[in-house]
Amino acid sequence: MARTKLQRITKANELPNVFSLKATDLNDALKSYFKSDLPFTVEIGCGHGDYSVELAKKFPQRNFIGIDIKGARIFSGAVKALNLNLINVAFIQARVEKLSEIFHKKSIEEIYIPFPDPHARRTSQKRRLISPFFLNIYKELLIDSGLLHFKTDNENLFHYAVKSISDSGCKIIRSTENLYEDNEVLNDSEIITSYERHYINEGRKIKYICFKFKLAQNNFKFELDI
């Protein structure tokens, strides 16, 4: 591991807006940091934190959390947020599989999944962050009205996502295979990271899905006593 990368990982753990799974109750620790009981908005696989930081700037009344397994990447986003005096964004170094150990049920209001690894090999499709396995995790943590946003430049991953989302009984609110030629996209989907801008400059079409989980229908039976 390069020395600079190792130094960033070490320094990231020393920053006030970076948290680890070592906390006894990370969900409560985050609420204490934000000084708020509002539900969280979470970016999955945040990389250098561009999306989380831009969302925090755009919506100062909300609390944002970027999650990534790479500590060196998180360091960049955390430092950027501190330099901008953003107190409504934090970062966690963790695997996505650990989400249920981080957040309480119904504690997240929105989830962003921008440009995840497509895991092109058939044997690794279960690792896709939009697979049924991960959708079940998100469902437990989202509030009933919670939204999920998915972006990719990969056509195969997009079609896989549409099927996975539909098969999981979700409601697709908006779907497009060319985001920036669609005049009806949601405002916050228009945030463009440095990587995304690079994709656009290469002529790649950005695909986007906004969806939510359907509420369970309760079937009530009434009996009359005669």
N, C-alpha and C positions, 0 to 999 in steps of 0.2 A: 504494500500500500504506500503510495506517495506520501512524503512527509507533510506537504501542505494539506493534503486531504485529511490525514490523521489529525493535524492541528485543528482543522475546521470542525471535525467531529467532537473533539475535546472541548473546544470553545463553545460549540452549540449547546452542550449540556450545562454550561455556566450562564447562559442567557436567561433573563427573567421570563421571557415569553416562549421558552421551549420546555416541554414536559416529557417525562418518560413513564414507562409502565411500573416503575419502582414505587410510585406514590400509592399510599394505602387505598384511597378512593379518588381516582383521577377525575371522575365526573365532578365531585364536590370541589376538588382543588381548582379545576377550571372555572367553576362558578365563582369561587373566591377571588380568582385572578381578575375575572371580568366584573366582579362586584355586581352580579346580576343573576336572576333566576330565569332569564329568558332562554328558550331553547336554542341550541347551537345550529349553525350552518357549517357543514363539513365538506372539505375538498379531499377526495380520495386520490392518492398518488400525486401529491402537490408539487413534487419536483423542487424547483427553486422558489416556489411560493408566489409566482406572478399573479395567478388567478385569485388566490386568497387575499393578497395585498390589495389588488384592484377592487375586489368586492368590498373590503373593509373601508377603502376610501370612498366608494360610491354609496355605501349604506352605513354611516357612522352609528346608527342606533341599533345595529345588530352585531352579534358576536360570531366570529369566523374562526375555524380551526383547520389547519392544513396538516394532513397526515402523509408521511412517506417513510419508507424503510431506510433511506439513505440520509445519514446525519449530515454529511457535507453539503448536500443540497438544501436541507432545512436551514442550515447556518446562513446561507445567502438570503433566504426569504425573511428569516427572523431579524437579521441585521437591517435589512431594507425597511422592515416595519418599524423598528426602533428609531431609525434615522428619520422616519416620517412622523414620529410621535404617535403612531397608531396604537391605541390601547384596546382595540376591539378585535384583535387578531392574535392567535397563538398557534404554536406548532407542536406536533407530537411525532417522535420517531418510533414507529411501530409498523408491524405488518397489518394488512387490512383484516386478516383472519382474527385479529385480536380486538376488533371493534366492540364486541360484546363485553369485553373485560374493561373497556374504557368508559363506555357510556351506559347510562341507565336506559331502560325501556322508555320509549316515547319522549326522549330528551333532545332529539334532532328534528329541526323543522325543514331542512333542505339539504340535499346531497348533490355535489358536483363531481362528475367523473370525466375530466377532460383528457383526451388522447391517451388512454391506457395502452399498455403493451398488448398487441393483438394476439400473442401466443398462437402463431400460425399453425404449428404442428397439431394434428388431431389429438395426439396423446396429452397435450397440455391445455386443451380447451376449457377444462374445468377451472383453470387458474384465471380465466378471463374475469375481470372485475364486474362484468355484466352477466355472468353465468347464473343459473338458478341457485347455486350454492350461496353466492354473495347476495343475490336479491333477497333471499330468506333472512339473511343477517340484517340488511337494510330495513326490511319490513318491521322487524322487532323493535328497531330503534327510532324509527320515524313517527312523528305525531300523525294522527289520522288524516290530516289534510296536507301532509308533507309532500313536497315535489322532489323529483330527481331529474338531473340534467346530464346528458351524455353527449360527448363530442368525439369525433374521430375523422381521420382522413382515409381510413382503410375501408374499402368497399365491402370486403368479406366480413369484417368485424361488424359493420353497420347492419348488414342483413342478418347476421347471427343475433345481434342485439334486438332487432325487431321481433324475431321469432322467440327469443328467450323471454322478452318482456311480455309478449302476447300469451305465451304458454304459461306464464306465472300469474295470469289473471289480472294484469295491470291495465290501466286505461292510458292510452297514448294521447296526450293533449296536443302535442305538435311534433311533426316529423318532417324533415327536409333532407334531401341529398345534396343541396347546394345552399348552404346557410346564407351566404352574403348576396345571393340573388333572390332571396325570399324576403318580401317586405313585411311579413307578418310574424317574424320571430320575436321572442321575448326580449325585452331590453337588456337584461343582464347576460344574455347569451352572446351579446355583441362584444364582450371583453375579449381582446386579442392579446395573447401572450407572445413572447419573442419567438418561440418555436412555431406557433400557429402562423405568425406573419411570414416566417420562412417557408412554411408549407404553401401558403397562398401565393407567394412570389414564384414558387416552382410550378404554379398552375394547378395545384391539387384542389379538389372540391371538398369543402368541409361539411360533414354530415352531422346532424343534430337531432336529438330526441328529448322531449320533455314528457315525463310520465308520472303517474302516481299509482299507489295500490288501491284497489277497490275495497270499500268497507264490507265486512261480512254482513250478510242479511240474516237477521234473526227471525225465525218462524215461530210465532206465538200461537198456541192452541188454547181456546177457552172452552170450558165445560159448564153447562148450565145445570144447576141443581133444581130438579123439579119435585 
